[in-house]
Amino acid sequence: MGSHALKAFVLLCAGILFWLLASRIAGAGTPWESDAYWYFWYPLCLALAGMAGFFLRDDGWIAGGILVFSQIPVMWLQNGLGAAGLFISCILAVHGIAIAMLAGRIALRIRAQ
């Protein structure tokens, strides 16, 4: 397994554990059924995506997508997943990708100085 694949796998596992934890703590069937999803869990995921993007630098953008999309296996295992869930996940992933990409670029600029 290459370096990029290993990083992606570790991020996917961390993301799945994060969303499972979010569901369990909130007592919700899926992560976004939680009352705290929009003001706590999703912003925390975006912050984690930014941190991962900062450390991955050039490949940072992928961290946001992986962390947001890691909700999909959790939703699928707990309640099933429909087309609407996939569509909403795609929209939510755009924010994570943008934040992680910006954090990666900031890290590159800091490293270049």
DAHU-V358333 format. One record per residue. PHI is phi in whole degrees, -180 to 180 (* if undefined). PSI is psi as a letter, one per 30 degrees, with the letter a starting at -180 (999 if undefined). NEAR is the number of other ideal C-beta (glycine too) atoms within 12 Angstrom. Layout:
phi;psi;near
PHI;PSI;NEAR
PHI;PSI;NEAR
//
This chain:
phi;psi;near
*;k;9
-74;l;9
-61;e;12
-66;e;17
-67;e;14
-66;e;14
-62;e;24
-65;e;25
-65;e;18
-64;e;23
-62;e;36
-64;e;27
-63;e;19
-64;e;23
-65;e;37
-63;e;29
-63;e;21
-61;e;31
-72;e;42
-64;e;25
-62;e;22
-60;e;35
-65;e;28
-67;e;18
-64;e;18
-78;f;25
70;g;15
-103;l;24
-68;e;23
-131;l;30
-56;e;46
-87;g;32
-83;f;22
-71;k;26
-64;e;15
-90;g;19
-57;e;26
-77;f;18
-108;f;12
-131;d;18
-70;e;34
-67;e;32
-62;e;20
-66;e;26
-62;e;42
-65;e;32
-65;e;23
-64;e;32
-63;e;42
-63;e;31
-65;e;25
-65;e;39
-62;e;36
-63;e;29
-79;f;24
-87;f;32
54;c;25
-60;e;21
-95;g;30
-62;e;34
-59;e;34
-69;f;31
-61;e;44
-63;e;38
-65;e;35
-65;e;39
-67;e;47
-74;e;44
-69;f;35
-70;f;38
-69;f;42
-60;e;32
-63;e;26
-65;e;38
-64;e;31
-63;e;21
-72;e;18
-89;e;26
-138;g;19
89;l;16
-139;k;23
-106;a;14
-64;e;10
-64;e;13
-64;e;26
-66;e;19
-63;e;14
-65;e;24
-61;e;34
-63;e;19
-66;e;18
-66;e;33
-67;f;32
-58;e;21
-65;e;27
-63;e;40
-65;e;31
-64;e;24
-65;e;33
-65;e;39
-65;e;30
-63;e;24
-64;e;32
-64;e;30
-68;e;23
-62;e;21
-62;e;26
-65;e;21
-67;e;13
-64;e;13
-67;e;13
-72;f;9
-78;999;7
//
